[in-house]
Amino acid sequence: MSQWRVRLALLALVLTFGVGLWVKREEVRVAMERRSVSEEAGVREAVVEASVEKVPEVVLTQKEQAEGGSPLVAELLRREGAPEKDLEIVRQLVSQYFTAMQNRPGPPVGDNADLMRAMSGKNPLRLRVIPEGSGVLGEGGQLVDRWGTPYHLHKLAESYFEIRSAGADRKLFTGDDLVGR
């Protein structure tokens, strides 16, 4: 009987170590992917950092989100302040959705349109972070920046996205792009 306990303990140790290595490898892969995307594009990125005015975190109950969406949507529509502030608001909206879902499986999320569909209530909990008719979605149901260009949302991990605005020239991967994570 004790021989089986030893084997099970060794198996648990090996699995724990293997999962730890996989997580570390995934972190390195994401970091390398970020670096290669910015190097290949030759883009000077304005990354949203602590120097940008932070928007206060807004926490909503599931009932509030199911009924009317996030008040951050109104903040995004005001388009006040620097464009980098818009990226921070978008990051918080995405964060609100994934926090509200509480690791429940939802519809597959691959790009801007997929994520906005889920955030507009087409998810298993019917939660709405972005209410219908709010004005932040452009043609095709994509979230658009202050210049009317869809944000480029690049999924880096399960609930972690790189958020890119094409900037005033409305062309992605040029020198005036704004990038937030």
C-alpha positions as CSV (number, residue, x, y, z in Angstrom):
1,M,0.0,0.0,0.0
2,S,2.8,2.5,0.8
3,Q,4.5,1.7,-2.5
4,W,1.4,3.1,-4.3
5,R,1.5,6.2,-2.1
6,V,5.1,6.8,-3.1
7,R,4.3,6.3,-6.8
8,L,1.3,8.7,-6.6
9,A,3.4,11.3,-4.7
10,L,6.2,11.0,-7.4
11,L,3.6,11.3,-10.2
12,A,2.1,14.4,-8.5
13,L,5.5,15.9,-8.2
14,V,6.3,15.3,-11.9
15,L,3.0,16.7,-13.0
16,T,3.4,19.8,-10.9
17,F,6.9,20.3,-12.3
18,G,5.7,19.8,-15.9
19,V,2.9,22.2,-15.5
20,G,5.3,24.8,-14.0
21,L,7.6,24.4,-17.0
22,W,4.8,24.7,-19.5
23,V,3.5,28.0,-17.8
24,K,7.0,29.4,-17.9
25,R,7.5,28.4,-21.5
26,E,4.1,30.1,-22.4
27,E,5.2,33.3,-20.7
28,V,8.5,33.3,-22.7
29,R,6.6,32.6,-25.9
30,V,4.2,35.5,-25.3
31,A,7.1,37.9,-24.6
32,M,8.9,36.8,-27.7
33,E,5.8,37.2,-29.8
34,R,5.3,40.7,-28.5
35,R,8.9,41.6,-29.3
36,S,8.8,40.1,-32.8
37,V,5.5,41.8,-33.8
38,S,6.9,45.2,-32.9
39,E,10.3,44.5,-34.5
40,E,8.8,43.2,-37.7
41,A,6.5,46.1,-38.1
42,G,9.2,48.6,-37.3
43,V,6.7,50.6,-35.4
44,R,7.4,53.0,-32.6
45,E,4.7,52.1,-30.2
46,A,3.1,54.4,-27.6
47,V,2.6,51.8,-24.9
48,V,0.1,52.7,-22.2
49,E,2.0,52.7,-19.0
50,A,1.7,54.2,-15.5
51,S,2.4,57.7,-16.9
52,V,-1.0,57.7,-18.5
53,E,-3.9,59.0,-16.4
54,K,-5.5,55.9,-14.9
55,V,-9.2,55.5,-15.2
56,P,-10.8,54.4,-11.9
57,E,-11.6,50.7,-11.9
58,V,-15.4,50.1,-12.0
59,V,-16.8,47.0,-10.5
60,L,-20.3,46.0,-11.4
61,T,-22.6,43.3,-10.1
62,Q,-23.8,40.6,-12.6
63,K,-27.3,42.1,-12.4
64,E,-26.0,45.6,-13.3
65,Q,-24.0,44.2,-16.2
66,A,-27.0,42.1,-17.5
67,E,-29.2,45.1,-17.4
68,G,-27.3,48.0,-18.9
69,G,-23.5,47.5,-19.4
70,S,-20.6,49.3,-18.0
71,P,-20.4,53.0,-17.2
72,L,-17.0,53.0,-18.8
73,V,-18.7,52.9,-22.2
74,A,-20.0,56.4,-21.6
75,E,-16.5,57.4,-20.6
76,L,-15.1,56.0,-23.8
77,L,-17.7,57.9,-25.9
78,R,-16.7,61.2,-24.3
79,R,-13.3,60.9,-26.0
80,E,-11.8,63.4,-23.5
81,G,-8.1,63.5,-22.8
82,A,-5.3,61.7,-24.6
83,P,-6.0,58.8,-26.9
84,E,-3.9,56.6,-24.6
85,K,-6.7,57.0,-22.0
86,D,-9.1,55.3,-24.5
87,L,-6.8,52.3,-24.6
88,E,-6.9,52.1,-20.8
89,I,-10.7,52.2,-20.8
90,V,-10.9,49.5,-23.5
91,R,-8.5,47.3,-21.4
92,Q,-10.8,47.8,-18.4
93,L,-13.9,46.9,-20.4
94,V,-12.2,43.7,-21.5
95,S,-11.1,43.0,-18.0
96,Q,-14.7,43.5,-16.7
97,Y,-16.0,40.9,-19.1
98,F,-13.5,38.3,-18.2
99,T,-13.9,39.0,-14.5
100,A,-17.7,38.8,-14.7
101,M,-17.4,35.4,-16.5
102,Q,-15.4,34.1,-13.6
103,N,-13.5,31.5,-15.7
104,R,-16.7,30.1,-17.0
105,P,-16.5,28.8,-20.6
106,G,-17.8,31.3,-23.0
107,P,-18.0,31.6,-26.8
108,P,-14.7,31.4,-28.6
109,V,-12.9,34.8,-28.7
110,G,-10.4,35.4,-31.4
111,D,-10.7,39.0,-32.7
112,N,-12.5,42.3,-32.1
113,A,-15.9,41.2,-33.5
114,D,-15.9,37.9,-31.5
115,L,-15.0,39.7,-28.3
116,M,-17.6,42.5,-28.8
117,R,-20.3,40.0,-29.6
118,A,-19.6,38.2,-26.3
119,M,-19.3,41.5,-24.4
120,S,-22.7,42.7,-25.9
121,G,-24.5,39.8,-24.1
122,K,-24.0,36.9,-26.4
123,N,-22.4,34.7,-23.7
124,P,-23.7,32.0,-21.4
125,L,-24.5,34.5,-18.6
126,R,-26.0,37.0,-21.0
127,L,-23.9,39.7,-19.3
128,R,-23.6,43.0,-21.2
129,V,-20.5,45.1,-20.7
130,I,-21.3,47.0,-23.9
131,P,-25.0,47.8,-24.2
132,E,-26.8,47.7,-27.6
133,G,-26.9,51.0,-29.4
134,S,-24.1,52.5,-27.3
135,G,-22.3,54.0,-30.3
136,V,-18.9,52.5,-29.5
137,L,-19.3,49.7,-32.1
138,G,-18.7,50.4,-35.8
139,E,-19.7,48.4,-38.9
140,G,-19.4,44.7,-38.4
141,G,-19.9,45.0,-34.6
142,Q,-16.3,46.0,-33.9
143,L,-15.1,48.4,-31.2
144,V,-13.7,51.5,-32.9
145,D,-11.2,54.1,-31.8
146,R,-11.8,57.9,-31.7
147,W,-10.9,58.0,-35.5
148,G,-13.6,55.4,-36.4
149,T,-11.1,52.7,-37.1
150,P,-11.6,49.2,-35.5
151,Y,-9.2,48.4,-32.7
152,H,-6.8,45.5,-33.5
153,L,-7.2,43.1,-30.6
154,H,-4.5,40.5,-30.5
155,K,-5.1,37.7,-28.1
156,L,-1.9,37.0,-26.1
157,A,-3.3,34.6,-23.5
158,E,-6.8,33.3,-22.5
159,S,-8.0,36.7,-21.1
160,Y,-5.1,39.0,-22.1
161,F,-5.1,41.1,-25.2
162,E,-2.8,43.6,-26.9
163,I,-5.0,46.5,-27.9
164,R,-3.9,48.6,-30.9
165,S,-5.4,51.8,-32.3
166,A,-4.3,52.7,-35.8
167,G,-4.0,56.3,-34.7
168,A,-4.9,59.5,-36.7
169,D,-3.6,58.1,-40.0
170,R,-6.1,55.2,-39.7
171,K,-3.5,52.7,-40.8
172,L,-2.4,49.8,-38.6
173,F,1.3,49.1,-37.9
174,T,2.6,52.6,-38.6
175,G,4.5,55.1,-36.5
176,D,1.4,56.7,-34.9
177,D,-0.2,53.5,-33.6
178,L,-1.1,53.4,-29.9
179,V,-0.7,50.1,-28.1
180,G,-2.0,49.0,-24.7
181,R,-1.9,45.7,-22.9
